[in-house]
């Protein structure tokens, strides 16, 4: 892949992620440091949004199991 093109897509992803975070924070939502770290990995193109969803689903499932026991 063209490195210049990669940097442009990384910049676009960073703007998109930052915008999404800000919109939710304006609505009063508070993200955890762990969630913000995952979003940072998305913005840096280290993981895909699908991979992030899988991480969130796993963690949510773990919390539900903990509460049931």
N, C-alpha and C positions, 0 to 999 in steps of 0.2 A: 504494500500500500504506500502511496505517496505520503511522506512524513508531513508535508505542509497541509495536505488534506486531513490527515489524522489530527493535527493540532487544531484545525478549524472545527472539526466535529467534536473534539474535546472541549473547546471553548463553548460551543453551542450547548453541549450536554451540561456543562457547569452552569451556564445561564438558566437552562431549563430546570435543573435541580434546585438551584438557589431560589428561583421564582416560585416553584411549588412549595418549598419550605416556608417562604415568606407569606404566601397566601394563607396557609394553614395557621401560621403563627398570628396573623392578623385576625383570624377567627377565634383566637384564644387557645389553640392547641399547643401543648408543650411537648416537644420531642425529647426523648432521653439521649444521653451522650452516645449510647450504643446505636440508637437509630440514626443519629447524625453521622456517626462513623460509617454506617452502611451506605447512607446517601452520598458520603464523600467518595466511597469506592465506586459508586455508580457514576458520579460526576467525573472521576478520573479514568473512566472506561476500564476499570479493573474487573468489574462484574457487570452482568446485564441486569436489566430490571426484572427479568424472569428469575434469575438467580437470587436477587434480593427478595422477591416475593416468596420463594421457597424458604429462605432463611426466616422470614417473618412468620410464615405458616408453621414451621417447625417449632419456633419459640412460643408461638401462641398455643400450639397443641401441647407443649410441655407445661405451660402454665395451667391449662385446663386440667391436665392429669394431676398436677400437684394439688389443685383445689379440691378435686374429687376425693382424694385419699385422706 
